[in-house]
């Protein structure tokens, strides 16, 4: 595909976007899978789906999870539950990009150690997660706190990434 002299090979990721109504948009990938986007009524939308910026937060969490979970499963660890909660801070002026993202990762397992969890998170952060790498390259700081709960005795352990000031 070529646009204004800028060329992307046919091997790149392809999606399309269609206006459904108001500002509700439907994105479709090559497999036909759809993602809905919308904005608030105040912003001209119908508030029926996540905003594009909310989906960016969801994408960074999903990308990290799709790294961490297989890394732990490869070590034959049991994952009883996994969730990520994020808060994003945006620039005050346009373009209102994310400047800081705080993630709280909660893992419930009978056999994962905190060392294994933090190692998997660090591998995702430094090597595998394309979404977080893209955000970091734009100047966004990303910090995480890991909460590990033992599914047998309920014991809770916590660890944090190197950037602590974002989480406070």
ROFIVO-646549 format. One record per atom (N, C-alpha, C): residue in one letter; x, y, z. Coordinates in steps of 0.05 Angstrom, whole numbers. Atoms other than C-alpha are relative to their C-alpha. Layout:
BEGIN
 res     xx     yy     zz
   A      X      Y      Z
...
//
This chain:
BEGIN
 res     xx     yy     zz
   X     17    -23      0
   X      0      0      0
   X     18     25      0
   X    -16    -25      1
   X     27     69    -18
   X    -19     23      4
   X     15    -24     -5
   X      2    135      9
   X     20     23      1
   X    -18    -24      1
   X     36    201     -9
   X     30     -8     -1
   X    -28      9      2
   X    100    164    -27
   X     10    -17     22
   X     -7     17    -23
   X    100    125     38
   X    -10    -28     -6
   X      8     27      8
   X     99     50     24
   X      3    -19     24
   X      0     22    -20
   X     82     -8     71
   X     -3    -25    -16
   X      2     25     15
   X     94    -78     46
   X    -27    -14      4
   X     25     15     -2
   X     36   -125     34
   X      1    -20     23
   X     -3     19    -22
   X     63   -167     92
   X     -6     12     27
   X      7    -13    -25
   X     43   -116    144
   X    -27     -8     11
   X     26      5    -12
   X    -16   -119    191
   X    -21     17    -14
   X     21    -14     14
   X    -81   -100    157
   X    -26     -1     16
   X     27     -3    -12
   X   -146    -75    187
   X    -15     21    -16
   X     16    -21     12
   X   -203    -33    163
   X    -19     11     21
   X     17    -14    -19
   X   -250     15    199
   X    -24     11    -15
   X     25     -9     13
   X   -323     31    184
   X    -17     15     20
   X     19    -15    -17
   X   -370     84    213
   X    -27    -14      0
   X     26     14     -3
   X   -431     49    241
   X    -22     21      4
   X     19    -22     -6
   X   -468    110    270
   X     13     20     19
   X    -12    -22    -17
   X   -452    176    306
   X     30     -2     -2
   X    -29      5      1
   X   -379    162    325
   X      6    -29      8
   X     -5     29     -5
   X   -387     87    336
   X     13    -11    -25
   X    -16     11     22
   X   -334     54    292
   X      5    -29      5
   X     -6     29     -2
   X   -322    -19    277
   X     25     -5    -16
   X    -25      8     13
   X   -252    -42    263
   X     -1    -30     -6
   X      1     28      8
   X   -244   -108    226
   X     28     -9    -10
   X    -26     10      9
   X   -180   -149    218
   X     -4    -19    -24
   X      1     17     24
   X   -163   -196    160
   X    -16    -26      5
   X     15     24     -6
   X   -197   -254    197
   X    -30      5      3
   X     28     -8     -3
   X   -262   -215    201
   X     -8      5     29
   X      6     -5    -28
   X   -257   -205    276
   X     -4     30      4
   X      7    -28     -3
   X   -288   -139    299
   X      6     11     27
   X     -4    -16    -24
   X   -271    -87    351
   X    -16     25     -2
   X     16    -24      1
   X   -320    -33    368
   X     14     23     15
   X    -10    -24    -12
   X   -299     38    386
   X    -22     21      2
   X     19    -22     -2
   X   -340     97    410
   X     12     21     18
   X     -8    -21    -19
   X   -335    160    451
   X    -25      9     15
   X     22    -10    -17
   X   -378    197    501
   X    -21     15    -16
   X     20    -15     13
   X   -443    230    483
   X      9     29     -3
   X    -11    -27      1
   X   -409    296    500
   X     19      4    -23
   X    -19      0     22
   X   -356    279    449
   X    -12     -5    -27
   X     14      5     26
   X   -408    265    395
   X     -6    -30     -6
   X      5     28      3
   X   -412    190    405
   X    -25    -10     14
   X     22     12    -14
   X   -462    142    436
   X      7    -14     26
   X    -11     12    -24
   X   -418    116    492
   X     -8    -30      2
   X      7     28      1
   X   -431     44    471
   X     23    -20     -1
   X    -23     17      1
   X   -360     18    468
   X     24     15     11
   X    -24    -13    -10
   X   -290     33    493
   X     10     21    -19
   X    -12    -21     17
   X   -255     95    468
   X     26    -11    -12
   X    -26      9     10
   X   -192     87    425
   X     22      0     22
   X    -21     -2    -21
   X   -149    109    485
   X     -5    -22     21
   X      5     22    -19
   X   -183     58    531
   X      9    -26    -12
   X     -9     25     12
   X   -168      4    480
   X     31     -2     -1
   X    -30      0     -2
   X    -94     25    481
   X      8    -11     27
   X     -6     11    -26
   X    -94     11    556
   X     -6    -30      1
   X      6     28      1
   X   -129    -55    544
   X     20    -16    -16
   X    -19     13     17
   X    -80    -72    489
   X     27     -4     14
   X    -25      4    -14
   X    -18    -60    532
   X     -3    -22     22
   X      4     21    -20
   X    -48   -104    587
   X     -2    -27    -13
   X      3     26     14
   X    -67   -159    538
   X     26     -9    -11
   X    -26      7     12
   X      1   -157    504
   X     18    -12     22
   X    -16      9    -22
   X     36   -164    571
   X    -10    -28     10
   X     12     26     -9
   X    -12   -220    593
   X      7    -23    -19
   X     -6     21     20
   X      0   -258    528
   X     29     -7     -1
   X    -28      8     -4
   X     74   -258    545
   X      3    -15     26
   X     -4     10    -27
   X     71   -271    620
   X    -12    -28      4
   X     14     25     -5
   X     20   -327    621
   X     14    -24    -14
   X    -14     23     12
   X     55   -372    569
   X     28     -4     12
   X    -26      4    -13
   X    123   -359    602
   X     -3    -17     25
   X      4     15    -25
   X     96   -385    668
   X    -11    -28     -6
   X     10     26      7
   X     58   -442    635
   X     22    -18    -11
   X    -22     15     11
   X    121   -463    599
   X     16    -13     22
   X    -14     11    -23
   X    151   -474    668
   X    -18    -19     15
   X     20     19    -11
   X     90   -519    682
   X    -12     10     26
   X     13    -13    -23
   X     60   -470    732
   X    -30      1     -4
   X     29     -1      0
   X    -14   -469    749
   X     -9     29      4
   X     12    -27     -3
   X    -51   -403    738
   X    -29     -4      6
   X     28      2     -9
   X   -116   -402    777
   X    -16     25     -9
   X     13    -25      8
   X   -133   -329    761
   X     22     20     -7
   X    -19    -21      9
   X    -99   -270    726
   X    -17     24     -8
   X     14    -25      8
   X   -122   -198    720
   X     20     23      1
   X    -16    -24      1
   X    -92   -130    705
   X    -18     24      2
   X     14    -25     -4
   X   -117    -62    728
   X     19     22     -8
   X    -17    -21     10
   X    -90      0    693
   X    -12     28      5
   X      7    -28     -1
   X    -92     75    703
   X     19     14    -18
   X    -16    -15     18
   X    -67    120    648
   X     -3     30      5
   X      0    -29     -3
   X    -47    193    655
   X      7     11    -28
   X     -4    -11     27
   X    -52    235    591
   X     10     29      1
   X    -10    -27      2
   X    -19    299    569
   X    -23     20      1
   X     21    -21     -4
   X    -58    363    585
   X     -8     13    -27
   X      6    -13     25
   X    -54    389    513
   X      0    -21    -23
   X      1     17     23
   X    -67    358    445
   X     26     -2    -14
   X     14     25     -2
   X    -47    308    423
   X      2    -11     29
   X      0      9    -28
   X    -67    279    491
   X      9    -29      3
   X    -13     26     -1
   X    -20    220    490
   X      2     -9     29
   X     -5     10    -27
   X     -9    175    550
   X     29      8      8
   X    -26     -7    -11
   X     49    201    592
   X      9    -19     21
   X     -6     19    -21
   X     45    151    649
   X    -22    -21      0
   X     19     22     -3
   X     12     83    657
   X      9    -16     24
   X     -5     17    -23
   X      8     46    723
   X    -17    -26     -3
   X     13     25      3
   X     -9    -28    720
   X      2    -16     26
   X      0     18    -23
   X    -29    -74    777
   X     -7    -28    -11
   X      4     27     11
   X    -21   -147    757
   X     -6    -18     24
   X      7     19    -21
   X    -56   -198    801
   X      0    -28    -10
   X     -2     28      8
   X    -39   -271    795
   X     -6    -18     24
   X      6     20    -21
   X    -69   -328    836
   X     11    -26    -10
   X    -13     25      8
   X    -28   -392    835
   X      8    -15     25
   X    -11     15    -22
   X    -10   -449    881
   X     30     -4     -1
   X    -28      8      3
   X     60   -456    853
   X     19     21    -13
   X    -17    -20     12
   X     86   -392    820
   X     13     16     23
   X    -14    -17    -20
   X    139   -355    860
   X      1     29     -9
   X     -1    -28      8
   X    146   -280    861
   X     24      4    -18
   X    -23     -2     18
   X    215   -288    829
   X     -8     -7    -29
   X      9      9     26
   X    183   -326    771
   X    -19     21    -13
   X     19    -20     10
   X    127   -274    763
   X     15     25     -9
   X    -15    -25      7
   X    174   -214    764
   X     18     -5    -24
   X    -17      6     23
   X    221   -248    715
   X    -16      0    -26
   X     18      1     23
   X    163   -261    667
   X     -8     29     -8
   X      8    -28      5
   X    140   -188    674
   X     23     16    -12
   X    -23    -14     10
   X    210   -162    662
   X      7     -9    -29
   X     -4      9     28
   X    218   -205    599
   X    -21     12    -18
   X     20    -13     16
   X    152   -178    573
   X      7     29     -4
   X     -6    -29      0
   X    172   -107    590
   X     24      6    -18
   X    -25     -7     13
   X    242   -110    560
   X      4    -13    -27
   X     -6     16     24
   X    237   -161    503
   X    -24     -4    -18
   X     21     11     17
   X    169   -184    480
   X    -24     19     -6
   X     26    -15      3
   X    111   -134    489
   X      4     24    -19
   X     -2    -21     20
   X    107    -92    425
   X    -16     25      7
   X     16    -23     -7
   X     52    -48    452
   X     14     18     21
   X    -13    -17    -20
   X     90    -26    514
   X     25     13    -12
   X    -24    -11     12
   X    153    -16    472
   X     -8     25    -17
   X     10    -22     17
   X    113     29    424
   X     -7     24     18
   X      8    -21    -19
   X     85     69    483
   X     25     13     12
   X    -24    -10    -12
   X    153     76    515
   X     16     18    -19
   X    -14    -16     21
   X    184    101    450
   X    -13     27     -4
   X     13    -26      2
   X    132    156    450
   X      4     18     24
   X     -6    -16    -24
   X    156    179    519
   X    -17     -8     24
   X     17      8    -22
   X    105    143    562
   X     16    -17     20
   X    -12     17    -21
   X    130    116    629
   X    -20    -21      8
   X     18     22     -8
   X    101     49    648
   X     12    -13     25
   X     -9     13    -25
   X    105     20    718
   X    -20    -22      7
   X     18     21     -9
   X     76    -43    748
   X      4     -8     29
   X     -1     13    -27
   X     60    -74    815
   X    -11    -28     -4
   X      9     27      2
   X     54   -149    818
   X    -11     -9     27
   X     12     11    -24
   X      8   -181    869
   X     -4    -29     -5
   X      2     29      2
   X     16   -255    878
   X    -14    -12     23
   X     16     13    -21
   X    -36   -294    917
   X      3    -30     -3
   X     -2     30     -1
   X    -25   -366    938
   X    -28    -11      2
   X     27     11      0
   X    -88   -405    921
   X     -5    -20     21
   X      3     19    -22
   X    -74   -454    977
   X     -5     13     27
   X      2    -12    -26
   X    -63   -411   1038
   X     -8     30      0
   X      8    -28      2
   X    -83   -341   1013
   X     21     20      6
   X    -22    -18     -5
   X    -15   -311   1027
   X      4     19    -24
   X     -3    -20     21
   X     -2   -247    988
   X     28     12      1
   X    -27    -12      3
   X     65   -221    962
   X     -3     23    -20
   X      1    -23     19
   X     78   -155    926
   X     29      6     -9
   X    -25    -10     12
   X    134   -130    880
   X     -7     22    -19
   X      4    -22     18
   X    143    -68    839
   X     23      2    -21
   X    -20     -6     21
   X    179    -48    775
   X     18     22     11
   X    -20    -20     -9
   X    237      1    779
   X    -12     28      2
   X     11    -27      0
   X    193     63    766
   X    -22      0     21
   X     19      1    -22
   X    158     72    833
   X    -18     25      2
   X     14    -26     -4
   X    136    146    831
   X    -27      0    -15
   X     25      0     15
   X     81    131    780
   X    -22    -14     16
   X     20     16    -15
   X     47     82    827
   X    -10     14     25
   X      8    -14    -25
   X     43    130    886
   X    -20     22     -5
//
